[in-house]
Protein backbone atom coordinates (compact mmCIF):
# COMPACT_ATOMS: atom_id res chain seq x y z
CA UNK A 1 0.00 0.00 0.00
CA UNK A 2 2.90 2.33 0.64
CA UNK A 3 4.11 1.97 -2.93
CA UNK A 4 0.64 3.06 -4.10
CA UNK A 5 0.82 6.22 -1.98
CA UNK A 6 -1.31 5.22 1.01
CA UNK A 7 -0.58 7.39 4.06
CA UNK A 8 -0.97 5.38 7.28
CA UNK A 9 -0.64 8.58 9.36
CA UNK A 10 -3.83 10.16 8.01
CA UNK A 11 -6.78 8.96 10.12
CA UNK A 12 -10.22 10.36 10.89
CA UNK A 13 -11.26 7.78 13.49
CA UNK A 14 -9.90 4.93 15.60
CA UNK A 15 -12.27 2.30 16.95
CA UNK A 16 -11.30 -0.27 19.58
CA UNK A 17 -13.57 -3.27 20.05
CA UNK A 18 -14.37 -4.85 23.41
CA UNK A 19 -11.93 -7.63 22.48
CA UNK A 20 -9.10 -5.12 21.95
CA UNK A 21 -8.99 -5.06 18.16
CA UNK A 22 -8.11 -1.62 16.79
CA UNK A 23 -9.68 -0.43 13.53
CA UNK A 24 -8.21 2.70 11.94
CA UNK A 25 -10.45 4.69 9.58
CA UNK A 26 -10.15 7.38 6.96
CA UNK A 27 -13.79 8.44 6.69
CA UNK A 28 -15.81 5.28 5.90
CA UNK A 29 -12.94 3.00 4.89
CA UNK A 30 -10.67 1.40 7.41
CA UNK A 31 -8.27 -1.39 8.18
CA UNK A 32 -7.34 -3.77 10.95
CA UNK A 33 -3.75 -4.90 11.40
CA UNK A 34 -3.85 -8.68 11.19
CA UNK A 35 -1.19 -11.23 11.92
CA UNK A 36 1.44 -12.17 9.33
CA UNK A 37 1.76 -8.59 7.97
CA UNK A 38 -1.75 -8.59 6.44
CA UNK A 39 -4.43 -5.92 6.69
CA UNK A 40 -8.15 -6.54 6.83
CA UNK A 41 -9.94 -3.80 4.87
CA UNK A 42 -13.42 -2.73 6.00
CA UNK A 43 -16.14 -0.25 5.05
CA UNK A 44 -18.16 1.33 7.85
CA UNK A 45 -21.81 0.86 6.85
CA UNK A 46 -23.02 3.85 8.91
CA UNK A 47 -21.67 6.22 6.24
CA UNK A 48 -23.29 4.41 3.30
CA UNK A 49 -26.79 5.64 2.47
Secondary structure by P-SEA (a helix, b strand, c coil): cccccccccccccccccccbbbbbbccccccccccccbbbbbbcccccc
